Amino acid sequence: MKFPCLLFLALPLLASAAPFTAIGDGEKLTYKVGFAIFSHAGDITIAGESETANGKDLARVTVDTRSRGIVRGLYEFDSKAEAVIDRPTGRLLSVHETGADPKRPIDNDFKIDYEKRRATYTDRVRTGRSGELPLPEGGDPLDLISALVQTREWNLKPGEKRDIVVQFARDFYAISIHAEGYEEVRTPMGRYKTLVLVPRMEKDPKGLFKRGGEIKVWIAQDDTRLPVKMQLKLRFGSATLSLSGYQKAAAVAAK
């Protein structure tokens, strides 16, 4: 599993059963990525955009990932992932990812048909990975990208948890998000009081969760409710995302 993919697994996810309002038109979050001994191995930018297509009110959430500095010299990685969500229902419609790493280009799509209750994954580079799978029970899935910002609308208290369904790459994951407690953290944007969320795959763990990895997410306990820090610990090192820039959503014109 590649380094940038591991970073995305650090993002908390949830099933979408309500309108998607977690990221607004023009809103942007930028993260400084530290990995192992490298304090600034890359940058991740998450941005929201509103659009209308075929009479539907949609949210397009993009994630741009780029390695930098010494790490880029060792591992040149660029990726852009776009998730399209139906705003009124909060339903994920599709995810498209393009880019390249040192071994191969990246070009894949994940599309969901809610009437047929099936999803289709198409990989144009590694075609043998393409296929279909049924939508799982437990609520509509939300992709990893959009889930990062959706957590700001949760109201969990320490000791509580929330069960969710996650879409990542070509699979679905049933995950529980546990609220561990409050903690003060420092980021390039300043110091924050936060709630620590820990995703766990409690039934039939696979992937990162089966290999004993640990994920933590810190949610600011102020009006913004921003995810200001994330951390993924593995046997070969730790990846940390720290909020380094934030742009508010565009003001909504009064009707």
N, C-alpha and C positions, 0 to 999 in steps of 0.2 A: 504494500500500500504506500502510495507516494506521500511525500511531506505535505503538499498543499491539501490533499484529501484528508489527511489527519487533522489539519487545522479546521476544516469544515465540520468534522465529526465533533469538534468541541462546541458546536453551536447547539443550544437547546431547541427542542421542537415541540409542537403541539398540534392536536387535531383541531381543525377549523370548523366550528359550528355556529359562527356568527359573522357579521360583516367584517371584512378585513380593513382595519383602521390603524394598524400599528405603525405604518410608515407612510408619510404623506408625499404629495407631489413636490419634488425638488429637495426632499430631505436626504442628507448624506452623512454617513458615519465612516471615518477612516481609522484604521488600526495599525499600529506599529507591531510587527511580529518579531519576537525574540525566539531563537531556537538553540537549545544546548548552550554552547559558550558564546554564541553570536547574539549581541543585544539588539541588533536591527537587521534581521535576515531577510525581511521583506515587508510589503505593505498590502493591506486588504481594504478595499473601499466598497461600501454597500450603499446603494442609492435607490430611491423610489421615484416612480414617474406614473402619472395617471394618464389614461388614454381611453378613447371610445372606439370600438370596432364591432361592426355588425349589430349596432344598437346596444352593445354591452358595455357596462362601466368596468374597466379593467385596471388593475395595478400591475406594473412591470417593475420587478425588483431585480437589480443587477448586482453582481459581485465581481469586481476586478481584483485579481491576485497577481502579484509580481514579486519575484525574488530580487534582491539588491545586494550591492557591495561585494564582499568576499564570497558570500554564499552564491550570488549570481554567477560568479566566475566558476564555481564548482557545479552549480545546478541552475541553469537558466530556465526559468519557468514563467510562463504568462498564460493566464486563463481568464475567460469572461463567461460567466454563467448568468442566464436570464430566466427568471421564473415569472409566469403570467398567471394572475389570480383574479377570479371574478369577485369584485369588491362586495356586492350585496350579499353574496352567500359565503364568502371566505373560502371558496373552493379553489384548490390548485388545479389549473388546466394543463400547463405544460412547463417543462424546463429544457432549455437548450444551452449546451456548453461547447465552447470552441477554445482553441489555444494550442500550446505545444510545450513539451518537456524535452529533455535531452534524447529520449528514445523514439518518440513518435508524436504526430499531431493528435489533437483532441477534437472530436466532432461527434456529438451524440445528442439525442432527443429523448425525452420522456413525456408521453402524452397519456391523459386519462380520459376514458369514456365512462361517464357516470351512469348512463342508461344501461350499458352492457356490464357495468361493474368490472371493467378490465383496464389494465394499463399496458402500454406498448413502449418498449425500450429499443431504440435503434442506434447502434454504434456503427458509424460509417468507416471507421479505421479497423477496429477489431470486430469484424462482422459476426463472428461466432458467438459473441456475447449478446447479440440482439435476441429479443423474445417477448412473450406476453406473460402477464401474471394477473391473478385476480386481486381485486381490492380487498383488503382485510377488513374484518369486523372491528368495531370499536371507534368508529368515527372516520370522517374524511381525513386523509393525510395532508400534511403541509411539508413543503420542502425545507431542507436545512437552512437555506439562505434566508427565506422569509421568517422562519421561526426565531432567528436571532432577535429581531426587533419585536416580534409578537409577544415575547415574554414580558415586555414592559407593561402589558395590560393585565398581567396576572396580579392576584392579590394574596399570594401565599404567605403564610406565617410559619415561623420555625416549627418543625415537627409535622407539617402538612406535606402532601404530595399530590401530583396530578398525573393521570395516565394519558398518554398521547400515542398517535400513530405517525411515524416518520417515513418520509421518502428520501432515500439517498442512493444516487447512482442508479442501479437497476433493481433495487429491492425495497421492501417495506420493513420497518422495525417497530415493535411495540415497546415503548419506553415509559418508565415512571420518572418524573422530575421531583426530587426531594428538596425541600427547603431546610438547609442545615442550620442556619443561624446568621447573625449579623456580624459584619466585619468592616473595618476601615481600610481602604486601599488607596494607593497613590498611583496616578497615571500621568502622562504628559499633559493632560487637561486639568490636573489638580487632584485634590484629595476628596474622597467620597465615602459616605457611610453606605454600605451595600448589604443586600441579602444574597447569601451564597446558595446557588442552586446546583444540585448534583444529579445528572441523568444516570439512570441505571436500567439495564435490561434484565429484569428479574426472572423472566420465563424464557427458556431456550435461548440463552445468550449466544451471539455470533459476532464475528468480526472483532473489532476493538474490545467489545465487552467480554467476549469469550477469552481473550488473551490477557485479561487482567489490567487493562488500561484504566486510568482514572481521569474523569472530566469534571471541571468546576467552572461555573459562570457566576460573575458578580454583577448584580443589578442595583443601580443607584437608587437610593431611597429618597429622591427629591422629586420635583414636579416633572422632570424629564423621563424618569424611570429608564434611563439608558443602560444597556449592557456595557459596562465600562472596562471589563476585563474578562478574559477567558483563559483557561489553562488545560493543557492535555499532557499527562504524564505517561511515558512509555518506558520500556526497559532500556532503550538506547538514547533517551533524552527527553526533555520537556519543551513544549511549544507554548508560548504565552502571547496573547493578543491584548494590547493595551490601547484604549481609545486615545488617539492623538489629534483628532480633528472632528468637528461637528458642524453641520449646516442645517438650520431649521427648515421645515417645510414652507413652501410658498403660502402667503396669506390667502385665505379663501375670500373671494369677493362677495360682499353682501348682496342678497337678492332683493 
